[in-house]
Amino acid sequence: MHINVATPDDWPAIWPFLREIVAAGETYTFPRDLGEDLAREIWMMAPPRRTVVAVDDEGTVLGTAKMNPNHMGPAAHIASASFMVDPQYAGRGVGRALGEYALDWARSAGFRAMQFNAVVETNTRAVGLWRSLGFDIIGTLPEGFQHPTEGYVGLHIMHRHL
């Protein structure tokens, strides 16, 4: 697996699984009917922010991540990131590789920590992955997310120093 900076040519491979994940409404705070133009604007970040794709040896896009400062101004020293793995490639280490890449990117860009603002508590695979990469749950917004089958569930704020 290789991780490359995403280009506009990668978007046609990202959009189908991004649309599927967002429409499921289980893990992202995006509107379930998110349109392609807004999705591209949100996901495809310009430098110094970064969007990457994880690809196999044949060039198939397995997943993607976007990395950016969590806030502006005097809080811009804390990074954030978002990740999506094509469901057909789940369980193959794509999320872990993207997470490790994001942490390395944040360190090399001079960030002091990384924080995820909204990890859905029922997304146990993501919570477990982030914990294994050194993140702690520093708070939970009770009933902060309306899950399509579980009802109102918490949104974790996860953090780790770099």
Helices and strands as residue ranges (DSSP letters): E 2-5, G 8-10, H 11-24, H 36-43, E 50-55, E 61-69, G 73-75, E 78-85, G 87-89, H 94-108, E 113-120, H 124-132, E 136-147, E 151-161
